[in-house]
Amino acid sequence: MNGMGRTVLAVILTAALAAPALAQRTLGADDYLDRLRGMWLGEILGNYAGRPYEGLYETRGGVPVDTLDWSFASTTNPWMGDDDTVFEYLYIDTLARYPVPCRSQTRYMWTAHIPVPSFYIANRQARWLMSYGMTYPESGSIRNNMCWYSIDSQITTESVGASVPGMRESAADLAGRLGSVTNDGYALHAAQFYAAMYAAAPLETDIETVVAKGLEVVPTTSRTHAIIQDVRDWYAADKADGVLDWRATQAKIYDRYVGPAANGRYRGWVESSVNTAITTMALLYGQDESGRADFKRTVEIAVEGGFDSDCNPATAGGLVGLMRGWSGLPADLRAAATDNYHINTLVNYPADTTITQIALAQRAVAEHQIVAAGGTIEGEGAARIYNLPPVDAVTPPPEKPDPPGPRGLVAAVWAAGGTVTVSAGVEKHDPTVDRDNLEQIIDGITDVSYSGRLPYSTDNGTNPQPPGGDFYQLNFDRRATFTSLVFYEGDIRWNGVNNNPREVEPRGGYFESIMVEVGSGGVFTLARVTYASEPLDPYAYFQRIELRFDPIAGDAIRIRGRAGGTDEFTTCVELETYGHLPEPATLALLATGAALLAARRRAGGAPAGSHSRA
């Protein structure tokens, strides 16, 4: 070895000796099994505690009870699964067969074990979409699943996180993969948040740390991140004041995400947003006086918080059960509860099993995941130990910040100091309610999957269609030459959230036909479209349709067509147009020409009412 080589080696050895050793992260196999059994019992107890109140109280104040009757724990045998737990069972089996399930494997598990129709909301829509040939992520995307914003994925993938203990990145990846069967955007981020908390839970004793670690997998530009951080901030302020009042925080959640401050974005008690907030609130405020997660208190807060009041306590109860283990749950509940579990609604499985059998299967799944990630297993029997990968690093998730403003000719006119206004078949100009804020169709925001903003809608209850059909129009303070227009469609509004829109006609939200018209002095001319990026599809939502046409000059442009649905209205996220503005010298010439023409008219040199078509 030459002198330079020895020098480099010395530097490396010195740095290695100086670097702090990575902490050994271990988990006893029997302790982990106890935690998995605690997770399952905690999730089931939470689910049963909230079932009588599911969806009944989506109010400021929540469920009007102070304590729950836990006697069902001693009278229920077997536990009956529902969407809160049977999907957990399905996904454990999925990971046992396919440790990193691909699209076709996931589709197989769904079609083999979930009948049509079954379950509700996004789960039901996803199963229908699979019968039309889709799988993830198409079956859960904002483009195809009309309930993409709902709670489904966050209540079905917690077991995925628990199956990769201490590995939050793997938890977020697997929950993102399986959760995208039913959901997209910020709702999918909630599933990844829950899964990351469940991955962290077996190694933590402090619930605030678990919540913080879960939040690290959520994009900061996501509505879900804002919601979780709001609840954390409200809790921190209460803690600093020495008065932990969860009911006051529930009222704040209601005011910001349901009431007038919500910009009309509240979509009902099955949505992801408000239920993520209630679950986070229950976890933080459910601690006992020593700062330890209290199972009964956590579940009671999650139930009494309202909204989806069986799903939220199931998630919160399962997380506390994973942290405390079966042996750490309240003694009276453990003594009264059965181990028996009935696999309800799924098909092609044995009907009955036990919590212990499920936990054993889940532990086997976890062992494979641990070794695949670089961990090791040593010892036998009660001495068996899992050496987890030494670093639980989380790669920053992809962000989608809102753009600073519009693009195309709207941006060009604004940059030149001009003005652009908007018109529509039904005009509403309320900036406090998304669906009534027409001005937002030229703010540059074309992707609402992270923000949860709702598209503008021409639905006002009566929906009078103007002659020629519904329309969205851009009005410029100067002439321009237009060459293309991009229409960002919004969502449909359904007739029954659990109906198949291919079988039950939606209320509206879409065009059945479209054309482009360019206006000049109030007179509109049909543009000859030479290219369309994709055809209109009433079953594809949030379409981006680019229409190109022969250049045509004017001072206004619009998209126009027949509104679809039983109530005949449309929705729009954004309207962009491209082309070019006249050069300054041309503008001056046009202004001079206009002045001369006006003078001639005043002198009687031109017929009154004459006009020039573009």
WOQUIJO-V399540 format. One record per residue. N is the residue number from 1. RES is the residue in one letter. SS is DSSP state (helix for helix, strand for strand, loop for the rest). D_LAST is the distance of its C-alpha to the last C-alpha in Angstrom with 2 decimals. Layout:
BEGIN
{{N RES SS D_LAST} {N RES SS D_LAST}}
END
This chain:
BEGIN
{{1 M loop 81.38} {2 N loop 80.61} {3 G helix 80.58} {4 M helix 76.81} {5 G helix 76.85} {6 R helix 79.63} {7 T helix 77.73} {8 V helix 74.56} {9 L helix 76.67} {10 A helix 78.45} {11 V helix 75.20} {12 I helix 73.95} {13 L helix 77.27} {14 T helix 77.38} {15 A helix 73.87} {16 A helix 74.72} {17 L helix 77.93} {18 A helix 76.23} {19 A loop 73.38} {20 P loop 74.06} {21 A loop 74.87} {22 L loop 72.36} {23 A loop 73.68} {24 Q loop 74.89} {25 R loop 72.89} {26 T strand 75.06} {27 L strand 75.15} {28 G strand 78.18} {29 A helix 77.61} {30 D helix 79.59} {31 D helix 77.96} {32 Y helix 74.53} {33 L helix 75.56} {34 D helix 76.71} {35 R helix 73.37} {36 L helix 71.48} {37 R helix 73.71} {38 G helix 73.05} {39 M helix 69.30} {40 W helix 69.50} {41 L helix 71.83} {42 G helix 69.86} {43 E helix 66.59} {44 I helix 68.24} {45 L helix 70.01} {46 G helix 66.84} {47 N helix 65.00} {48 Y helix 67.78} {49 A helix 68.07} {50 G helix 64.49} {51 R helix 64.10} {52 P helix 65.20} {53 Y helix 62.44} {54 E loop 59.49} {55 G loop 56.26} {56 L loop 58.15} {57 Y loop 57.73} {58 E loop 54.29} {59 T loop 55.17} {60 R loop 55.98} {61 G loop 59.67} {62 G loop 59.69} {63 V loop 62.57} {64 P loop 65.22} {65 V loop 68.25} {66 D loop 70.33} {67 T loop 72.15} {68 L loop 71.76} {69 D loop 74.41} {70 W loop 75.04} {71 S loop 77.51} {72 F helix 75.16} {73 A helix 76.21} {74 S helix 79.67} {75 T helix 78.67} {76 T loop 75.89} {77 N loop 77.03} {78 P loop 75.10} {79 W strand 71.95} {80 M strand 69.02} {81 G loop 66.00} {82 D loop 62.43} {83 D loop 59.09} {84 D loop 60.53} {85 T loop 63.23} {86 V helix 62.89} {87 F helix 59.86} {88 E helix 62.03} {89 Y helix 64.60} {90 L helix 62.06} {91 Y helix 60.75} {92 I helix 64.28} {93 D helix 64.97} {94 T helix 61.68} {95 L helix 62.71} {96 A helix 66.19} {97 R helix 64.83} {98 Y loop 61.85} {99 P loop 62.28} {100 V loop 58.65} {101 P loop 57.00} {102 C loop 54.08} {103 R helix 51.36} {104 S helix 53.32} {105 Q helix 56.54} {106 T helix 55.01} {107 R helix 53.38} {108 Y helix 56.78} {109 M helix 58.52} {110 W helix 56.04} {111 T helix 56.06} {112 A helix 59.84} {113 H helix 60.74} {114 I loop 58.01} {115 P loop 57.69} {116 V loop 54.57} {117 P loop 53.88} {118 S loop 55.85} {119 F loop 55.53} {120 Y loop 52.53} {121 I helix 49.19} {122 A helix 47.85} {123 N helix 51.01} {124 R helix 50.47} {125 Q helix 46.80} {126 A helix 47.76} {127 R helix 50.45} {128 W helix 48.07} {129 L helix 45.61} {130 M helix 48.51} {131 S helix 49.23} {132 Y loop 45.74} {133 G loop 46.67} {134 M loop 45.62} {135 T loop 47.83} {136 Y loop 47.43} {137 P loop 45.10} {138 E helix 42.64} {139 S helix 44.83} {140 G helix 44.67} {141 S loop 41.23} {142 I loop 38.61} {143 R loop 36.48} {144 N loop 39.12} {145 N loop 41.77} {146 M loop 40.62} {147 C loop 43.69} {148 W loop 43.27} {149 Y loop 43.89} {150 S strand 47.27} {151 I loop 50.87} {152 D helix 51.88} {153 S helix 52.12} {154 Q helix 53.91} {155 I helix 56.69} {156 T loop 57.20} {157 T loop 57.50} {158 E helix 60.06} {159 S helix 62.76} {160 V helix 60.75} {161 G helix 61.19} {162 A helix 64.86} {163 S loop 65.34} {164 V loop 64.51} {165 P loop 66.76} {166 G loop 66.09} {167 M loop 63.02} {168 R helix 59.94} {169 E helix 57.58} {170 S helix 58.77} {171 A helix 58.50} {172 A helix 54.87} {173 D helix 54.04} {174 L helix 55.80} {175 A helix 54.45} {176 G helix 50.94} {177 R helix 51.52} {178 L helix 53.15} {179 G helix 51.24} {180 S loop 47.90} {181 V loop 49.02} {182 T loop 48.00} {183 N loop 46.10} {184 D loop 43.59} {185 G helix 42.68} {186 Y helix 44.73} {187 A helix 46.78} {188 L helix 47.91} {189 H helix 48.80} {190 A helix 51.16} {191 A helix 52.92} {192 Q helix 53.36} {193 F helix 54.70} {194 Y helix 57.26} {195 A helix 58.27} {196 A helix 58.77} {197 M helix 60.95} {198 Y helix 63.00} {199 A helix 63.43} {200 A helix 64.66} {201 A helix 66.89} {202 P loop 69.96} {203 L loop 70.51} {204 E loop 69.89} {205 T loop 71.80} {206 D loop 69.39} {207 I helix 66.46} {208 E helix 64.47} {209 T helix 64.68} {210 V helix 63.55} {211 V helix 60.46} {212 A helix 59.62} {213 K helix 60.07} {214 G helix 57.86} {215 L helix 55.07} {216 E loop 55.04} {217 V loop 53.31} {218 V loop 50.37} {219 P loop 47.20} {220 T loop 47.01} {221 T loop 43.31} {222 S loop 44.25} {223 R helix 44.55} {224 T helix 47.99} {225 H helix 49.13} {226 A helix 48.17} {227 I helix 50.02} {228 I helix 53.17} {229 Q helix 53.21} {230 D helix 52.84} {231 V helix 55.91} {232 R helix 57.83} {233 D helix 57.12} {234 W helix 58.20} {235 Y helix 61.31} {236 A helix 62.14} {237 A helix 61.89} {238 D helix 64.18} {239 K helix 66.59} {240 A helix 66.76} {241 D helix 67.52} {242 G loop 70.17} {243 V loop 68.73} {244 L loop 67.16} {245 D loop 65.49} {246 W helix 63.34} {247 R helix 62.43} {248 A helix 60.81} {249 T helix 58.75} {250 Q helix 57.82} {251 A helix 56.52} {252 K helix 54.43} {253 I helix 53.02} {254 Y helix 52.11} {255 D helix 50.52} {256 R helix 48.36} {257 Y helix 47.42} {258 V loop 47.63} {259 G loop 47.43} {260 P helix 44.87} {261 A helix 44.66} {262 A helix 43.51} {263 N loop 39.81} {264 G loop 40.17} {265 R loop 40.84} {266 Y loop 44.17} {267 R loop 44.02} {268 G loop 47.50} {269 W loop 51.04} {270 V loop 50.43} {271 E strand 47.95} {272 S helix 48.97} {273 S helix 48.38} {274 V helix 50.78} {275 N helix 53.43} {276 T helix 53.39} {277 A helix 54.01} {278 I helix 56.88} {279 T helix 58.52} {280 T helix 58.37} {281 M helix 59.82} {282 A helix 62.66} {283 L helix 63.58} {284 L helix 63.78} {285 Y helix 65.48} {286 G loop 67.71} {287 Q strand 70.06} {288 D loop 73.63} {289 E loop 75.43} {290 S loop 76.27} {291 G loop 72.65} {292 R loop 73.12} {293 A strand 70.79} {294 D loop 72.36} {295 F helix 71.54} {296 K helix 72.15} {297 R helix 70.51} {298 T helix 67.40} {299 V helix 67.02} {300 E helix 67.73} {301 I helix 65.02} {302 A helix 62.50} {303 V helix 63.40} {304 E helix 63.50} {305 G loop 60.19} {306 G loop 58.55} {307 F loop 55.38} {308 D loop 56.18} {309 S loop 59.79} {310 D loop 61.41} {311 C helix 59.15} {312 N helix 59.35} {313 P helix 63.17} {314 A helix 63.40} {315 T helix 61.51} {316 A helix 63.38} {317 G helix 66.71} {318 G helix 66.31} {319 L helix 65.60} {320 V helix 68.66} {321 G helix 70.71} {322 L helix 69.69} {323 M helix 70.76} {324 R helix 74.00} {325 G loop 74.93} {326 W helix 76.61} {327 S helix 79.78} {328 G helix 78.02} {329 L loop 76.49} {330 P loop 78.38} {331 A helix 81.76} {332 D helix 81.61} {333 L helix 78.36} {334 R helix 79.62} {335 A helix 82.85} {336 A helix 81.18} {337 A loop 78.25} {338 T loop 78.49} {339 D loop 77.49} {340 N strand 76.25} {341 Y strand 72.56} {342 H strand 70.94} {343 I loop 67.81} {344 N loop 65.86} {345 T loop 62.76} {346 L loop 62.74} {347 V loop 64.16} {348 N loop 66.26} {349 Y loop 68.18} {350 P loop 71.69} {351 A loop 71.34} {352 D strand 73.58} {353 T strand 74.27} {354 T strand 75.31} {355 I helix 73.76} {356 T helix 76.28} {357 Q helix 75.31} {358 I helix 71.62} {359 A helix 72.44} {360 L helix 74.57} {361 A helix 71.76} {362 Q helix 69.36} {363 R helix 71.87} {364 A helix 72.06} {365 V helix 68.26} {366 A helix 68.48} {367 E helix 71.23} {368 H helix 69.08} {369 Q helix 66.14} {370 I helix 68.47} {371 V helix 69.95} {372 A helix 66.60} {373 A loop 65.34} {374 G loop 68.39} {375 G loop 70.85} {376 T strand 74.33} {377 I strand 76.78} {378 E strand 80.47} {379 G loop 83.58} {380 E loop 84.59} {381 G helix 84.93} {382 A helix 84.89} {383 A helix 84.71} {384 R loop 81.47} {385 I strand 78.95} {386 Y strand 75.27} {387 N strand 74.43} {388 L loop 70.73} {389 P loop 68.47} {390 P loop 69.36} {391 V loop 65.86} {392 D loop 63.47} {393 A loop 60.41} {394 V loop 56.93} {395 T loop 53.91} {396 P loop 51.13} {397 P loop 48.71} {398 P loop 45.03} {399 E loop 42.88} {400 K loop 39.30} {401 P loop 38.47} {402 D loop 35.28} {403 P loop 32.66} {404 P loop 32.35} {405 G loop 28.74} {406 P loop 25.33} {407 R loop 23.72} {408 G helix 20.37} {409 L helix 17.64} {410 V helix 19.54} {411 A helix 22.54} {412 A helix 20.78} {413 V helix 19.47} {414 W helix 22.91} {415 A helix 24.64} {416 A loop 22.83} {417 G loop 24.10} {418 G loop 20.94} {419 T loop 20.60} {420 V strand 19.04} {421 T strand 20.00} {422 V strand 20.23} {423 S strand 20.14} {424 A strand 21.67} {425 G loop 22.81} {426 V loop 26.13} {427 E loop 26.15} {428 K loop 29.30} {429 H strand 29.75} {430 D loop 33.35} {431 P loop 33.87} {432 T loop 37.42} {433 V loop 36.54} {434 D helix 34.39} {435 R helix 33.19} {436 D helix 32.17} {437 N strand 30.53} {438 L helix 26.78} {439 E helix 26.33} {440 Q helix 28.09} {441 I helix 25.16} {442 I helix 23.90} {443 D loop 27.38} {444 G loop 27.43} {445 I loop 30.24} {446 T loop 29.63} {447 D loop 33.30} {448 V loop 35.44} {449 S loop 38.49} {450 Y loop 40.51} {451 S loop 39.50} {452 G loop 39.59} {453 R loop 36.63} {454 L loop 35.22} {455 P loop 31.58} {456 Y strand 29.63} {457 S strand 30.09} {458 T loop 28.57} {459 D loop 32.14} {460 N loop 33.56} {461 G loop 36.19} {462 T loop 34.38} {463 N loop 30.94} {464 P loop 29.10} {465 Q loop 26.15} {466 P loop 23.05} {467 P loop 21.60} {468 G loop 19.87} {469 G loop 22.00} {470 D strand 22.60} {471 F strand 19.93} {472 Y strand 19.67} {473 Q strand 16.76} {474 L strand 16.13} {475 N strand 14.95} {476 F strand 14.56} {477 D strand 15.76} {478 R strand 13.35} {479 R strand 10.03} {480 A strand 10.41} {481 T strand 9.50} {482 F strand 10.78} {483 T strand 13.13} {484 S strand 15.58} {485 L strand 16.89} {486 V strand 20.65} {487 F strand 22.21} {488 Y strand 25.84} {489 E strand 27.41} {490 G loop 30.47} {491 D loop 33.71} {492 I loop 34.92} {493 R strand 37.20} {494 W loop 40.14} {495 N loop 42.42} {496 G loop 45.63} {497 V loop 45.80} {498 N loop 48.36} {499 N loop 46.55} {500 N loop 44.97} {501 P loop 41.20} {502 R loop 41.35} {503 E loop 43.89} {504 V loop 43.05} {505 E loop 39.41} {506 P loop 38.16} {507 R loop 37.03} {508 G strand 33.50} {509 G strand 31.42} {510 Y loop 29.20} {511 F strand 26.32} {512 E loop 27.31} {513 S loop 23.81} {514 I loop 20.51} {515 M strand 16.84} {516 V strand 13.83} {517 E strand 10.92} {518 V strand 8.02} {519 G strand 7.64} {520 S strand 6.20} {521 G loop 9.30} {522 G loop 10.92} {523 V strand 8.84} {524 F strand 8.52} {525 T strand 7.43} {526 L strand 10.29} {527 A loop 10.35} {528 R loop 12.93} {529 V strand 15.76} {530 T strand 18.08} {531 Y strand 20.64} {532 A strand 22.31} {533 S loop 25.24} {534 E loop 27.32} {535 P loop 27.31} {536 L loop 27.60} {537 D loop 31.30} {538 P loop 32.78} {539 Y loop 35.91} {540 A loop 34.33} {541 Y loop 33.55} {542 F loop 31.56} {543 Q loop 29.47} {544 R strand 27.08} {545 I strand 24.22} {546 E strand 21.76} {547 L strand 18.70} {548 R strand 16.93} {549 F strand 13.88} {550 D strand 11.92} {551 P strand 10.03} {552 I strand 6.50} {553 A strand 5.41} {554 G strand 5.94} {555 D strand 9.42} {556 A strand 10.81} {557 I strand 11.70} {558 R strand 14.49} {559 I strand 16.98} {560 R strand 18.19} {561 G strand 21.13} {562 R loop 24.59} {563 A strand 27.10} {564 G loop 30.43} {565 G loop 34.03} {566 T loop 36.37} {567 D loop 34.76} {568 E loop 31.09} {569 F loop 29.64} {570 T strand 28.05} {571 T strand 28.66} {572 C strand 26.68} {573 V strand 28.08} {574 E strand 25.02} {575 L strand 21.27} {576 E strand 20.03} {577 T strand 16.76} {578 Y strand 16.62} {579 G strand 14.58} {580 H strand 14.84} {581 L strand 14.54} {582 P loop 14.26} {583 E loop 17.78} {584 P helix 19.63} {585 A helix 19.76} {586 T helix 16.02} {587 L helix 15.87} {588 A helix 18.65} {589 L helix 17.03} {590 L helix 13.88} {591 A helix 16.50} {592 T helix 18.50} {593 G helix 15.79} {594 A helix 15.06} {595 A helix 18.85} {596 L helix 19.37} {597 L helix 16.89} {598 A helix 18.74} {599 A helix 21.99} {600 R helix 21.26} {601 R helix 20.43} {602 R helix 23.71} {603 A loop 25.45} {604 G loop 24.12} {605 G loop 22.16} {606 A loop 18.89} {607 P loop 18.79} {608 A loop 18.75} {609 G loop 15.87} {610 S loop 13.39} {611 H loop 9.75} {612 S loop 6.51} {613 R loop 3.79} {614 A loop 0.00}}
END
